[in-house]
């Protein structure tokens, strides 16, 4: 009896209704084939007939159990699941809750990029007594804010062509990950605003060169744009590209925040013939940068490779980017600097909260050191070996506002890079479809019908405006603190609530080493054991110190 009543159960009622209506409509159509009623019946007959066929298919298929148990009606679940991110973003998400970037932050970037009013009414929406709330201290004697753009000079004693860089630049995003029009607009905006554009590891494309903006050429483990046929570093090709006047610095990518230790991935769906030619790869598989470099395997070899990059680039600043992992490995690099006398001109610390493209969830959520901890660690390590004055430090990882820049510089950064901030300036709506080649705004797609929507002359102005407005906000913060330049910001200018009743300054949360303290011997628990484990000859630790 239960089996006979199954077609009338909630699970199957949608299919039953469609079958019954299809049969009734078919009967009417058969008897009224030569009357005006036939035309009225035909359309619903086709609709319910198609739904009946769909329901039968659902019953017979074996891939989705929910479709077999709920033919036809279960498709509503898949439809709602498909539009869930948009529904949440547009209707249910609060101003502060959105991830990775809140609606409030996105709106601020859009407003600054469009030069619209970016002020907020009626007080902060943040809970200022919640754990983790941070603020910057102001002065009772504020300064007039600077009108000149904040700049720093990058290039140590071994650099023949130092570069005067803005304190806020475009972070590494490759052509291939971004569309041609996105690269064009970013570079044109950088040229107009006098700031730098990091190429990402995908090579220097014609779209990077089209408008002549300053470039930082990033070289990853795939050596795209300077590789041999078997994927190794080609010094002759590198020198030919790196000596171009548009390229101001060369950067070795050791690892990146979103997927440290994994290598870069450009999905096959986004690889065009042009990208394959620029990178020197095939089109029939994902373009994967190995997680390790073939050009070096020890800290000492890494320092020598950076020196060779600087020489081949004609003396331009050469440095490296990494997300901090094992502390002793970075300290091994520091020991290699001391052993060889070779120092990079700059180091960019990429926080694990960074990332613009595709990455495995486990890597994105649980691998690598966050930016603030990483910047503080590297800053202090360089102080500890007496090399901080000759090496500039960049920071990247979820930096979007003037406050973000100021906080990173308080922890030791000399300048900051932003990737997703500039993507928002281009019109990104955080649809989280970067890896699918179906970006709705034309920022992260290689499909011409999609990226044609990104109008370069219009978007370059937004890139320029966002950069200018962010530096203006930074200037106002610096002046309110009674300072003249963001390089004067120190950790004690910021405080963080650690509980409802406890507050610590960043100076207390991130204490600084004394100059040369690692060389003299330190008792700081963050460094003592890791320094003992580190060795210049290998990234592997000295095991006798691992459990001391």
KEMARKE-457665 format. One record per residue (C-alpha): residue number from 1; x, y, z. Coordinates in steps of 0.5 Angstrom, whole numbers. Example, Ala and Ser with C-alpha at 12.3 -4.5 7.8 and 13.67 -1.06 7.14 Angstrom:
% KEMARKE-457665
- 1 | 25 | -9 | 16
- 2 | 27 | -2 | 14
END
This chain:
% KEMARKE-457665
- 1 | 0 | 0 | 0
- 2 | 6 | 5 | 2
- 3 | 9 | 4 | -5
- 4 | 2 | 5 | -9
- 5 | 2 | 12 | -5
- 6 | 9 | 14 | -6
- 7 | 7 | 18 | -12
- 8 | 3 | 22 | -8
- 9 | 9 | 23 | -2
- 10 | 12 | 30 | -2
- 11 | 18 | 27 | -5
- 12 | 15 | 25 | -11
- 13 | 9 | 30 | -12
- 14 | 13 | 35 | -17
- 15 | 14 | 29 | -22
- 16 | 7 | 26 | -21
- 17 | 4 | 33 | -22
- 18 | 8 | 34 | -28
- 19 | 6 | 27 | -31
- 20 | -1 | 28 | -30
- 21 | -2 | 35 | -33
- 22 | 2 | 33 | -39
- 23 | -3 | 27 | -40
- 24 | -9 | 32 | -39
- 25 | -5 | 37 | -44
- 26 | -4 | 32 | -49
- 27 | -11 | 29 | -49
- 28 | -14 | 36 | -50
- 29 | -9 | 37 | -56
- 30 | -10 | 31 | -59
- 31 | -18 | 32 | -59
- 32 | -17 | 40 | -61
- 33 | -11 | 39 | -66
- 34 | -15 | 44 | -71
- 35 | -18 | 49 | -66
- 36 | -15 | 55 | -63
- 37 | -15 | 52 | -57
- 38 | -9 | 48 | -59
- 39 | -5 | 54 | -59
- 40 | -6 | 55 | -52
- 41 | -5 | 48 | -50
- 42 | 1 | 47 | -54
- 43 | 6 | 51 | -50
- 44 | 4 | 49 | -43
- 45 | 4 | 42 | -46
- 46 | 12 | 43 | -48
- 47 | 14 | 46 | -41
- 48 | 10 | 40 | -37
- 49 | 13 | 35 | -42
- 50 | 20 | 37 | -41
- 51 | 19 | 37 | -34
- 52 | 17 | 30 | -34
- 53 | 23 | 28 | -38
- 54 | 27 | 31 | -33
- 55 | 24 | 28 | -27
- 56 | 25 | 21 | -31
- 57 | 32 | 23 | -32
- 58 | 33 | 24 | -24
- 59 | 30 | 18 | -22
- 60 | 34 | 14 | -27
- 61 | 41 | 17 | -26
- 62 | 46 | 15 | -20
- 63 | 50 | 21 | -19
- 64 | 46 | 25 | -14
- 65 | 42 | 21 | -9
- 66 | 38 | 28 | -7
- 67 | 35 | 28 | -15
- 68 | 33 | 21 | -14
- 69 | 29 | 22 | -8
- 70 | 26 | 29 | -10
- 71 | 26 | 29 | -18
- 72 | 25 | 36 | -21
- 73 | 24 | 39 | -14
- 74 | 31 | 38 | -12
- 75 | 34 | 42 | -18
- 76 | 31 | 48 | -13
- 77 | 36 | 46 | -8
- 78 | 42 | 47 | -13
- 79 | 39 | 53 | -16
- 80 | 39 | 56 | -9
- 81 | 46 | 54 | -8
- 82 | 48 | 57 | -14
- 83 | 46 | 64 | -12
- 84 | 47 | 63 | -5
- 85 | 53 | 68 | -5
- 86 | 50 | 73 | -8
- 87 | 44 | 73 | -4
- 88 | 48 | 73 | 2
- 89 | 52 | 79 | 0
- 90 | 46 | 83 | -3
- 91 | 41 | 82 | 2
- 92 | 44 | 79 | 9
- 93 | 51 | 81 | 10
- 94 | 52 | 86 | 15
- 95 | 57 | 92 | 13
- 96 | 62 | 89 | 17
- 97 | 61 | 81 | 16
- 98 | 63 | 80 | 9
- 99 | 69 | 75 | 8
- 100 | 75 | 76 | 6
- 101 | 73 | 84 | 5
- 102 | 67 | 87 | 9
- 103 | 62 | 90 | 5
- 104 | 64 | 97 | 9
- 105 | 71 | 96 | 6
- 106 | 69 | 95 | -1
- 107 | 65 | 101 | -1
- 108 | 70 | 105 | 2
- 109 | 75 | 103 | -4
- 110 | 69 | 104 | -9
- 111 | 68 | 111 | -7
- 112 | 75 | 113 | -7
- 113 | 76 | 110 | -14
- 114 | 70 | 114 | -16
- 115 | 72 | 120 | -12
- 116 | 66 | 120 | -9
- 117 | 64 | 122 | -1
- 118 | 67 | 116 | 3
- 119 | 65 | 119 | 10
- 120 | 61 | 115 | 15
- 121 | 55 | 118 | 19
- 122 | 53 | 117 | 26
- 123 | 59 | 113 | 29
- 124 | 63 | 107 | 28
- 125 | 59 | 100 | 28
- 126 | 65 | 96 | 31
- 127 | 65 | 94 | 38
- 128 | 71 | 98 | 41
- 129 | 71 | 93 | 47
- 130 | 71 | 87 | 43
- 131 | 77 | 83 | 43
- 132 | 82 | 85 | 38
- 133 | 80 | 92 | 37
- 134 | 85 | 96 | 35
- 135 | 86 | 104 | 35
- 136 | 92 | 109 | 33
- 137 | 94 | 114 | 38
- 138 | 93 | 121 | 36
- 139 | 97 | 127 | 39
- 140 | 94 | 133 | 42
- 141 | 99 | 137 | 37
- 142 | 97 | 134 | 31
- 143 | 102 | 136 | 25
- 144 | 99 | 139 | 18
- 145 | 98 | 133 | 13
- 146 | 104 | 133 | 8
- 147 | 101 | 134 | 1
- 148 | 107 | 131 | -3
- 149 | 107 | 123 | -4
- 150 | 110 | 119 | 1
- 151 | 116 | 115 | -2
- 152 | 122 | 111 | 0
- 153 | 129 | 109 | -4
- 154 | 130 | 102 | -5
- 155 | 137 | 100 | -6
- 156 | 143 | 98 | -1
- 157 | 150 | 99 | -2
- 158 | 151 | 94 | -8
- 159 | 145 | 97 | -12
- 160 | 147 | 101 | -18
- 161 | 140 | 104 | -19
- 162 | 136 | 105 | -13
- 163 | 129 | 106 | -14
- 164 | 124 | 111 | -11
- 165 | 118 | 108 | -9
- 166 | 111 | 110 | -7
- 167 | 110 | 107 | 0
- 168 | 103 | 104 | -3
- 169 | 104 | 100 | -10
- 170 | 100 | 94 | -14
- 171 | 102 | 87 | -11
- 172 | 104 | 81 | -15
- 173 | 98 | 79 | -20
- 174 | 100 | 76 | -27
- 175 | 97 | 77 | -34
- 176 | 93 | 70 | -34
- 177 | 91 | 71 | -27
- 178 | 88 | 78 | -29
- 179 | 85 | 80 | -36
- 180 | 89 | 84 | -41
- 181 | 85 | 90 | -40
- 182 | 86 | 89 | -32
- 183 | 93 | 89 | -33
- 184 | 93 | 95 | -38
- 185 | 88 | 99 | -33
- 186 | 93 | 98 | -27
- 187 | 99 | 99 | -31
- 188 | 96 | 106 | -34
- 189 | 94 | 108 | -27
- 190 | 101 | 106 | -24
- 191 | 104 | 111 | -29
- 192 | 99 | 117 | -28
- 193 | 100 | 116 | -20
- 194 | 108 | 115 | -20
- 195 | 107 | 108 | -17
- 196 | 110 | 101 | -18
- 197 | 106 | 95 | -21
- 198 | 109 | 88 | -19
- 199 | 108 | 83 | -25
- 200 | 107 | 77 | -21
- 201 | 110 | 71 | -24
- 202 | 107 | 70 | -30
- 203 | 112 | 74 | -34
- 204 | 112 | 81 | -37
- 205 | 107 | 81 | -42
- 206 | 105 | 86 | -48
- 207 | 100 | 89 | -43
- 208 | 105 | 91 | -38
- 209 | 109 | 95 | -43
- 210 | 103 | 98 | -47
- 211 | 103 | 104 | -42
- 212 | 110 | 105 | -39
- 213 | 108 | 104 | -32
- 214 | 114 | 102 | -27
- 215 | 114 | 95 | -26
- 216 | 117 | 90 | -21
- 217 | 119 | 84 | -25
- 218 | 117 | 78 | -20
- 219 | 121 | 71 | -22
- 220 | 118 | 65 | -19
- 221 | 120 | 58 | -19
- 222 | 117 | 57 | -26
- 223 | 122 | 62 | -29
- 224 | 116 | 65 | -34
- 225 | 119 | 70 | -39
- 226 | 126 | 67 | -37
- 227 | 126 | 60 | -38
- 228 | 129 | 55 | -42
- 229 | 125 | 49 | -46
- 230 | 126 | 45 | -40
- 231 | 124 | 50 | -35
- 232 | 130 | 52 | -32
- 233 | 133 | 59 | -31
- 234 | 136 | 63 | -37
- 235 | 140 | 68 | -35
- 236 | 141 | 71 | -42
- 237 | 134 | 72 | -43
- 238 | 133 | 75 | -36
- 239 | 138 | 80 | -37
- 240 | 135 | 82 | -44
- 241 | 128 | 83 | -41
- 242 | 131 | 86 | -34
- 243 | 135 | 91 | -37
- 244 | 129 | 95 | -40
- 245 | 128 | 102 | -37
- 246 | 121 | 100 | -35
- 247 | 123 | 95 | -30
- 248 | 125 | 98 | -24
- 249 | 126 | 92 | -19
- 250 | 127 | 85 | -20
- 251 | 124 | 80 | -15
- 252 | 125 | 73 | -13
- 253 | 118 | 69 | -11
- 254 | 120 | 64 | -6
- 255 | 113 | 63 | -3
- 256 | 106 | 67 | -3
- 257 | 101 | 68 | 2
- 258 | 95 | 64 | -1
- 259 | 99 | 58 | -2
- 260 | 106 | 58 | 1
- 261 | 110 | 51 | -1
- 262 | 105 | 50 | -6
- 263 | 107 | 54 | -12
- 264 | 103 | 58 | -17
- 265 | 97 | 55 | -21
- 266 | 94 | 58 | -27
- 267 | 88 | 53 | -29
- 268 | 88 | 51 | -36
- 269 | 81 | 54 | -37
- 270 | 85 | 61 | -37
- 271 | 91 | 59 | -41
- 272 | 90 | 62 | -48
- 273 | 95 | 61 | -54
- 274 | 98 | 68 | -52
- 275 | 99 | 66 | -45
- 276 | 102 | 60 | -47
- 277 | 107 | 64 | -51
- 278 | 109 | 69 | -46
- 279 | 110 | 64 | -41
- 280 | 113 | 58 | -45
- 281 | 108 | 53 | -43
- 282 | 103 | 48 | -46
- 283 | 96 | 49 | -47
- 284 | 93 | 42 | -45
- 285 | 94 | 43 | -38
- 286 | 94 | 47 | -32
- 287 | 100 | 52 | -31
- 288 | 104 | 50 | -25
- 289 | 110 | 53 | -22
- 290 | 114 | 48 | -18
- 291 | 114 | 49 | -10
- 292 | 121 | 49 | -10
- 293 | 127 | 53 | -14
- 294 | 131 | 49 | -19
- 295 | 136 | 55 | -19
- 296 | 138 | 54 | -12
- 297 | 137 | 49 | -6
- 298 | 141 | 52 | 0
- 299 | 141 | 59 | 3
- 300 | 148 | 61 | 1
- 301 | 146 | 59 | -6
- 302 | 140 | 63 | -6
- 303 | 144 | 69 | -4
- 304 | 148 | 68 | -10
- 305 | 143 | 67 | -14
- 306 | 140 | 74 | -12
- 307 | 147 | 77 | -13
- 308 | 147 | 74 | -20
- 309 | 140 | 77 | -21
- 310 | 142 | 84 | -19
- 311 | 148 | 84 | -24
- 312 | 144 | 81 | -30
- 313 | 139 | 87 | -29
- 314 | 145 | 92 | -29
- 315 | 145 | 94 | -22
- 316 | 137 | 95 | -21
- 317 | 135 | 93 | -14
- 318 | 134 | 85 | -13
- 319 | 130 | 82 | -7
- 320 | 126 | 76 | -5
- 321 | 118 | 75 | -3
- 322 | 116 | 70 | 2
- 323 | 111 | 68 | 7
- 324 | 114 | 66 | 13
- 325 | 114 | 59 | 15
- 326 | 119 | 55 | 19
- 327 | 123 | 61 | 23
- 328 | 129 | 57 | 23
- 329 | 129 | 58 | 15
- 330 | 129 | 65 | 15
- 331 | 134 | 66 | 20
- 332 | 138 | 61 | 16
- 333 | 138 | 66 | 10
- 334 | 140 | 71 | 15
- 335 | 146 | 67 | 17
- 336 | 147 | 66 | 9
- 337 | 147 | 74 | 8
- 338 | 153 | 74 | 14
- 339 | 157 | 68 | 11
- 340 | 157 | 71 | 4
- 341 | 157 | 78 | 5
- 342 | 151 | 78 | 0
- 343 | 145 | 82 | 2
- 344 | 138 | 83 | -2
- 345 | 136 | 90 | -3
- 346 | 129 | 89 | -1
- 347 | 125 | 83 | 2
- 348 | 117 | 83 | 1
- 349 | 113 | 79 | 7
- 350 | 107 | 76 | 4
- 351 | 102 | 74 | 9
- 352 | 98 | 68 | 9
- 353 | 91 | 72 | 9
- 354 | 94 | 75 | 2
- 355 | 91 | 71 | -5
- 356 | 88 | 73 | -11
- 357 | 87 | 67 | -15
- 358 | 86 | 59 | -14
- 359 | 89 | 56 | -8
- 360 | 87 | 49 | -4
- 361 | 83 | 50 | 2
- 362 | 88 | 47 | 7
- 363 | 93 | 52 | 4
- 364 | 89 | 58 | 4
- 365 | 86 | 57 | 11
- 366 | 92 | 54 | 15
- 367 | 99 | 54 | 12
- 368 | 103 | 60 | 13
- 369 | 105 | 66 | 18
- 370 | 100 | 72 | 18
- 371 | 103 | 78 | 15
- 372 | 103 | 82 | 22
- 373 | 107 | 77 | 25
- 374 | 111 | 75 | 19
- 375 | 113 | 83 | 18
- 376 | 115 | 83 | 25
- 377 | 119 | 77 | 25
- 378 | 123 | 79 | 19
- 379 | 124 | 86 | 22
- 380 | 127 | 84 | 28
- 381 | 131 | 78 | 25
- 382 | 134 | 84 | 21
- 383 | 135 | 88 | 27
- 384 | 138 | 82 | 30
- 385 | 144 | 81 | 25
- 386 | 145 | 89 | 24
- 387 | 142 | 89 | 17
- 388 | 136 | 93 | 18
- 389 | 139 | 99 | 15
- 390 | 141 | 96 | 8
- 391 | 135 | 92 | 7
- 392 | 128 | 95 | 5
- 393 | 122 | 91 | 8
- 394 | 115 | 91 | 4
- 395 | 109 | 88 | 6
- 396 | 103 | 85 | 3
- 397 | 97 | 81 | 5
- 398 | 90 | 84 | 6
- 399 | 92 | 91 | 6
- 400 | 86 | 96 | 3
- 401 | 86 | 102 | 7
- 402 | 91 | 108 | 10
- 403 | 90 | 105 | 17
- 404 | 92 | 98 | 14
- 405 | 98 | 101 | 11
- 406 | 100 | 105 | 18
- 407 | 99 | 99 | 22
- 408 | 104 | 95 | 17
- 409 | 109 | 100 | 17
- 410 | 109 | 101 | 25
- 411 | 111 | 93 | 25
- 412 | 117 | 95 | 21
- 413 | 115 | 95 | 14
- 414 | 118 | 101 | 9
- 415 | 112 | 100 | 4
- 416 | 106 | 96 | 3
- 417 | 103 | 93 | -3
- 418 | 96 | 91 | -5
- 419 | 93 | 86 | -10
- 420 | 85 | 86 | -8
- 421 | 85 | 93 | -6
- 422 | 87 | 95 | -13
- 423 | 82 | 89 | -16
- 424 | 76 | 93 | -13
- 425 | 78 | 99 | -16
- 426 | 78 | 96 | -22
- 427 | 71 | 94 | -21
- 428 | 71 | 87 | -18
- 429 | 65 | 85 | -14
- 430 | 68 | 79 | -10
- 431 | 64 | 74 | -13
- 432 | 69 | 69 | -12
- 433 | 70 | 66 | -19
- 434 | 77 | 68 | -20
- 435 | 79 | 61 | -22
- 436 | 73 | 60 | -26
- 437 | 74 | 64 | -32
- 438 | 67 | 67 | -31
- 439 | 69 | 73 | -27
- 440 | 63 | 78 | -28
- 441 | 67 | 84 | -28
- 442 | 72 | 82 | -33
- 443 | 78 | 83 | -28
- 444 | 80 | 76 | -28
- 445 | 78 | 72 | -34
- 446 | 81 | 71 | -41
- 447 | 74 | 71 | -45
- 448 | 74 | 77 | -49
- 449 | 67 | 78 | -49
- 450 | 67 | 79 | -41
- 451 | 74 | 83 | -41
- 452 | 71 | 88 | -46
- 453 | 67 | 90 | -41
- 454 | 73 | 93 | -37
- 455 | 74 | 100 | -40
- 456 | 81 | 102 | -39
- 457 | 81 | 109 | -40
- 458 | 75 | 109 | -35
- 459 | 78 | 104 | -30
- 460 | 85 | 107 | -30
- 461 | 83 | 113 | -27
- 462 | 80 | 109 | -21
- 463 | 86 | 106 | -20
- 464 | 90 | 113 | -20
- 465 | 84 | 115 | -15
- 466 | 84 | 110 | -10
- 467 | 92 | 110 | -10
- 468 | 92 | 118 | -9
- 469 | 86 | 117 | -4
- 470 | 89 | 112 | 0
- 471 | 95 | 116 | 1
- 472 | 91 | 122 | 3
- 473 | 88 | 118 | 8
- 474 | 95 | 116 | 11
- 475 | 97 | 123 | 11
- 476 | 91 | 125 | 15
- 477 | 93 | 119 | 20
- 478 | 100 | 121 | 20
- 479 | 99 | 128 | 22
- 480 | 94 | 127 | 27
- 481 | 99 | 122 | 31
- 482 | 103 | 129 | 31
- 483 | 108 | 126 | 25
- 484 | 111 | 128 | 19
- 485 | 112 | 121 | 15
- 486 | 109 | 114 | 16
- 487 | 117 | 112 | 17
- 488 | 116 | 115 | 24
- 489 | 110 | 111 | 26
- 490 | 112 | 106 | 31
- 491 | 109 | 100 | 35
- 492 | 107 | 104 | 41
- 493 | 103 | 109 | 37
- 494 | 98 | 103 | 36
- 495 | 94 | 99 | 42
- 496 | 90 | 93 | 41
- 497 | 84 | 90 | 46
- 498 | 86 | 83 | 48
- 499 | 80 | 82 | 53
- 500 | 74 | 87 | 55
- 501 | 79 | 90 | 60
- 502 | 86 | 89 | 58
- 503 | 90 | 93 | 53
- 504 | 97 | 92 | 50
- 505 | 101 | 97 | 45
- 506 | 104 | 93 | 39
- 507 | 110 | 95 | 42
- 508 | 108 | 90 | 48
- 509 | 105 | 85 | 43
- 510 | 111 | 85 | 38
- 511 | 117 | 87 | 42
- 512 | 123 | 89 | 38
- 513 | 130 | 86 | 39
- 514 | 136 | 90 | 40
- 515 | 141 | 92 | 34
- 516 | 146 | 86 | 33
- 517 | 142 | 82 | 39
- 518 | 142 | 75 | 35
- 519 | 150 | 76 | 34
- 520 | 151 | 77 | 41
- 521 | 146 | 72 | 43
- 522 | 139 | 73 | 45
- 523 | 134 | 70 | 50
- 524 | 128 | 72 | 46
- 525 | 124 | 66 | 46
- 526 | 122 | 68 | 39
- 527 | 129 | 67 | 36
- 528 | 133 | 63 | 41
- 529 | 132 | 56 | 39
- 530 | 130 | 58 | 32
- 531 | 137 | 62 | 31
- 532 | 141 | 56 | 34
- 533 | 137 | 51 | 29
- 534 | 139 | 55 | 23
- 535 | 145 | 54 | 18
- 536 | 147 | 58 | 12
- 537 | 149 | 51 | 9
- 538 | 142 | 48 | 9
- 539 | 135 | 50 | 10
- 540 | 134 | 44 | 14
- 541 | 135 | 45 | 22
- 542 | 141 | 43 | 26
- 543 | 137 | 37 | 30
- 544 | 141 | 37 | 36
- 545 | 138 | 44 | 38
- 546 | 131 | 42 | 36
- 547 | 129 | 40 | 43
- 548 | 133 | 44 | 47
END
